[in-house]
Amino acid sequence: MTDPLDASQPGPHGEPLDVATLQRRLAEFAAARNWQPYHTPKNLATALSVEASELVEIFQWLTPEESARVMADPDTAHRVTDEVADVLAYLLQLCEVLGVDPLAALDAKIDRNERRFPI
């Protein structure tokens, strides 16, 4: 079984799967469709919020036990996977537009949280 977080594994298009590669693919996709004028920070943050809400909607009325088993149903698992991808896509596009390194931002945030919430 492959590790989905192992960036040394090739993606479906043969290149290594990493944040920079995915951001480049998203930028190329948008550029080919002339969408850059619409990819403002405000629009991307709004789209991110909408997609996160669509992910929340899948879990909205589930019990904690049902939510833990959500990936057992292939149709629901597909919906969850698609919404996770949409959330990540808009987050990566927002980071690209704003010049934020998402991995460095998360690393710094974990450091701050470790200081704020000691064991």
C-alpha positions in Angstrom: 0.0 0.0 0.0 1.3 3.5 -0.9 1.5 6.3 1.6 -0.6 9.3 0.3 1.6 11.7 2.2 4.9 10.4 0.6 5.8 13.1 -1.9 8.4 10.9 -3.5 5.6 8.8 -5.1 4.7 9.9 -8.6 1.2 11.4 -9.1 -1.2 10.2 -11.8 0.6 12.4 -14.4 4.1 11.0 -13.6 5.5 14.0 -11.7 6.1 14.0 -8.0 3.1 14.9 -5.9 3.9 18.0 -3.9 2.4 21.4 -3.1 4.4 23.3 -5.7 3.4 20.8 -8.5 -0.2 20.9 -7.6 -0.2 24.8 -7.4 1.5 24.8 -10.9 -1.2 22.5 -12.3 -4.0 24.6 -10.8 -2.4 27.8 -12.2 -2.0 26.2 -15.7 -5.6 25.0 -15.6 -6.9 28.5 -14.7 -4.6 30.2 -17.2 -5.8 27.9 -20.1 -9.3 29.1 -19.3 -8.5 32.7 -18.7 -9.8 32.5 -15.2 -7.0 34.5 -13.5 -9.0 37.8 -13.4 -11.5 36.0 -11.2 -9.0 34.4 -8.9 -8.7 37.4 -6.6 -8.1 36.8 -2.9 -11.7 37.7 -2.1 -13.1 35.3 -4.7 -10.8 32.4 -3.7 -11.5 32.8 0.0 -15.2 32.9 -0.8 -15.0 29.8 -2.9 -12.9 28.1 -0.2 -15.7 28.8 2.3 -18.4 27.4 0.0 -16.5 24.2 -0.7 -15.8 23.7 3.1 -19.5 24.2 3.6 -20.3 21.5 1.0 -17.9 19.2 3.0 -19.7 20.0 6.2 -23.1 19.3 4.6 -22.1 15.7 4.1 -21.7 15.2 7.8 -24.4 17.6 9.0 -27.0 15.2 10.4 -24.8 12.2 11.0 -24.1 10.8 14.5 -20.5 10.7 15.6 -20.5 7.0 14.9 -22.0 7.4 11.4 -19.5 10.1 10.6 -16.6 7.8 11.6 -17.9 5.3 9.0 -18.6 7.8 6.2 -15.8 6.4 3.9 -17.3 2.9 4.0 -20.1 3.9 1.5 -18.5 4.3 -1.9 -20.9 7.0 -3.0 -20.4 9.1 0.1 -16.7 8.5 0.1 -16.5 9.8 -3.5 -18.4 13.0 -2.4 -16.1 13.5 0.6 -13.0 13.0 -1.5 -14.2 15.5 -4.2 -15.1 18.1 -1.5 -11.7 17.7 0.2 -10.0 18.1 -3.2 -12.1 21.3 -3.8 -11.2 22.7 -0.4 -7.5 22.0 -1.0 -7.5 23.4 -4.5 -9.0 26.7 -3.5 -6.7 26.9 -0.4 -3.6 26.3 -2.6 -4.8 28.8 -5.2 -5.4 31.4 -2.4 -1.9 30.7 -1.0 -0.4 31.1 -4.5 -2.1 34.5 -5.1 -1.2 35.8 -1.6 2.4 34.4 -1.7 1.8 32.2 1.4 3.8 29.0 1.7 1.1 26.7 3.2 3.5 24.2 4.6 5.6 26.9 6.3 2.5 28.6 7.6 1.2 25.3 9.1 4.7 24.5 10.6 4.8 27.9 12.2 1.2 27.5 13.5 2.0 24.1 15.1 5.0 25.7 16.8 2.9 28.5 18.2 0.2 26.0 19.4 2.8 23.9 21.1 3.9 27.0 23.1 0.3 28.1 23.8 -0.9 24.6 24.9 2.0 22.9 26.7 1.6 19.3 27.8 
